[in-house]
Amino acid sequence: MTSLSPGDPDNAYQLGIPYGPSILRPIELATEQTMLDDLGSIKKSYEKLYDIQIDVDDRSVPTTGIYPTEFALEEDKLVLVFKKFVEEDYCPPIVVAEGQSGYFVLDGHHRAYVRLKLSQPYMKARVLVFPQERPFRERKSRRLGDMPVMKIGPIDDPTVATWNQILTLLRYYERLYGIPFTLREAYLPLTQLVPTQTTVSLSRVRGVRTIKVPIACLETDDTYSILDGHARAVAARKEGSPSIHSMILMASRPTRFGIVTTAERIGLKTLEDIRITDP
């Protein structure tokens, strides 16, 4: 990503953007208590609708066997859940209904999506178990990972916007190559990073005071091509750090990426190949 954007804290110094409070609509993320409150309301609603008694089980359910009941995810809420999950291992249980073909999310779509995309095979859930004579009426099964993401409100805080850039890149590559991608968190050795742009401005490198957001990379054999975070990686090398916090995009099948081919063609192999330019 070579263009400057207010969504990258690497660019905030150059663009003169203050690190003020987040400019986001008010979003309340679920807690264990609010999940239990929602569970009670959902259970009562379905018992009244079906005129039955519904049991509730605590289980770990497979993320690949979870189906959505809502049309879309909210972009700003999704990035806050993603950020909190990576930073704090946040993930209160979701509420699902057990159907014949899998589990259908009734509360917690954003948490389920993030868990799936972070390659977590299972997640905790409160499962509504319907009696056999009155099974849950399944809606048309759509894959959780295919849910569209809708822009609801602005994300003007540079740090939050850069977290969002990781998810935006994930969805972009899924559309571009027509296959699912997942994310893996790691501290990657700087020697394994391959740049995909030739230059970084000196002001951007100087603007990296602390690395608040992982860089985004594509996994390619035993190296990692940088998609977002060249200035952060260069700054880490200048500080003598051996590794950098990274989110790695992983394709569901072997893929030859155009951006990798282009980097190879112009001779980019290591961070030392990046020219630092004055504005």
N, C-alpha and C positions, 0 to 999 in steps of 0.2 A: 504494500500500500504506500504509494509515493506522495499522494496529495495530503496537504495539511488539513487537519480537521480539529474543531474544538473538542471532539470526543476523545482525543488522545492526550493524556497528561504530559507526554513527551513534548507536545506542541504548545502547551499552555504558556510557557515562558515566551516563546516567539510571538504568539498571537496576543499576549497581554491579557489573558483570561485569569481572573482571580480564583484562588481556591476557596471560595466561599461555601456557604451551606448548599446542599443539594436543592436544585430547583425541580421538584417532582410533585405530582399530585399526592395527597395523603394516601398512603397504602398501609394497611394493617396486615402483617404476615401472621399466619396461624401459629398458635402455641398449643401445647398439650391441652390446656384448659378450654381454649376456644374450639379445638377439635372435638372435645367431649361434648361441649354445648351443641355444636353443629350435628354431631352424631345423634344426640337425643332428638333434635328437631327432625332430622331426616328419617329416623326410625319411626317416629310417630306419624309422619306424613305418609310413608309407605304402608304402614299398618292400617291407617284409615282408608287409603286408596284401594288396597287389596282386601280389606276386611279380614286380616289375618294377624297372627302373632309372629313376630320375626325375632330370631335369635341373632346374637352378635358374637363372633369369634375374634380373638386376637391371633393374627398369623403373619408370617412373612410370605408375601406373594411375589411371583416372578415378574420382573418389570416387562419382559417380552410378552406376558399374558394379560396385560392391562389394556383396556380399551376406553376411549374417551366417551363422555356423554354430552360434552359441550362442543361448540363448533370451533372455537379459536382460543388461543392464549393471549394474554395482555402483555405487551412487550416490556413495559416498565416494571410490572410485577415480576415477570419472569427473570429479568436481570437481577433484581434484588434477591430473589430466592437463590439464584445461581451463585451470586457473590457470597451470600450468607452460608450457603452449603460448603463452598470451598474454604472460606475463612473460619467457620465455626462448626462444621459438620452438622449444620442445621437440617433437620428433616423430621418434623412431627409425623405420626402415622397419617395415612390417607384413609378415607372412608370409601369402601367399594361394595357393590352388590355382586354376589356370586351367581354367575350364569352358566349355562351349559358349555359355552365356548371360551369362557375366561372370566375375568373380573372387570367390572364396569365402574369407572370412577364416578362417585357422587360428590366428593369433596376432596380437593387436593391435586387438580390437574397440573399445576405448575410444579409442584414438588415431585410428582410422578415423572413428568417430562425430564426434569433436570437429573433425577436419579437414573433414568434410562440412558440419557446422553452421556453421563459420566461413567458408563459401563458397569453400573452396579447391578448384579443379577437379581437381587431381591430387595424388597423394602417392607417396612412394617405397615400393617393395615388393620383397620377394624372392618370386619367382613360381615355384611348383612346376609344371613342365611335364610332363604325363603323355603317354606315347606314344599315337598315334592308335588303336592296336588295344586299348588299355586306358585309356580316358578316365576322368577323375575323375567319380565318381558324384555328381551334383549332388543336394543336398537341396532341399526345397521353397523356392523363392526368396521371401524376405521382404525388404522394403526396410530398409536399414541405419538410415535415419532414423526408422523406426517401432519400433525395439527398445524394449521397456519398461525402466524403470529401477527396480531393487529396492533398498530401504533395507536395508543390511547391518549397519552399526554407527552409533553416534551421531556427529554432527558438532557438537561443542560449542564449538569455537574460533570466535569472532565473525567473524574475517576470512574463514576458509574457508567458514563458513556463508553469508556474504554473496556470495561467489563462486558458491556453490551456488544462491542465490536467482535468479541470472541464468538458469541452466539450468532451474530450476523454472518460472520465468515463461515461458521458451521452450516447454516442454512443455505448460504450462497453456493458452497461446494456441493451440497446435496442436490440442489437444482441443476448446477452445471454438469455434473456427472451422472445424475439420475440414480444414485445409490445412497444408502444411509451412511452417515458418519457418526462416530462417537468421539468423546474427549477423554484424555488421560492427563492427570496432573503429575508433574515431575520437576525435579531440579536438574536441568540438563547441563552437562559440561559445555562451556563456551566453545571448546574445540570441535564439538559435533554440530555446531550451528552453521548453516549455509545461508548467506544473504540472498535476497531476491531483488535488491535495488543497489545501484552503484554508488550513490552518494547519500550523506546525511549532513545537515547543516550543523556547524559548530554550536549555534545558539540552542538547537534542539538537544544536543548532547549535554550542554551546560545546564539546560533546564531540568534535567533529571536529577533531582535532589535525593529522592528515595524512590525505590521501585515499589509502587503501590499495587500494581496490577501485573499478573503474569503476561509474558509475551505469548503470542499465538504462533504455532509452528505446524507444518505438515510433516508427518512421519514418512520418510523415504529411505528404505533399507536401514542402514545404521547411521544415517544422518538426519538432520531436521532442518527443513527450509523455513525461514522466518516469513510469516505472513504479515504480522503486525508487531512492532516493537524493536525496530532496528536501532533507534537512538538509545533505548534502554539497554540493549545488548552491548553496544559500543561503550556506553557509560560504565557498565559492569566490568568490561575488559580493562578500561582505563583505571578503574579502582582496584584492579588485581583480583577480582572475584573469580573463583574457578568455575562457578555454575550460576544459573539464573532460573528463577521460578517460571515455569512454562505450563501452558495448556496445549496439548498435542492433539491435532485433528487426525483421526485414524479412519481410513476408508474401510468399508466392509468387504472389499475384495481388492486384489492387486490392481493398481491404476497408475498410468503414466500421466503425470500432471504437466500441463503446458507451462506453468510458471517455473517448474523445475528444469524443463528442457531449455527454456529461455535463459535461465541463470547459467546453465552449463555452457550454452552457446557463447555467452559474453564473458566467460571465464571467471565467474564468481564461485569461489570454493570455501573461503574462510572469512571471518570478520575483518581480517587484515586487508581484504580486497575492497573494502568500502572506503571511498574517499571522503574525508571530512572537509567540507567547504565553508568559507565565510559567506555570510549573507550579502 
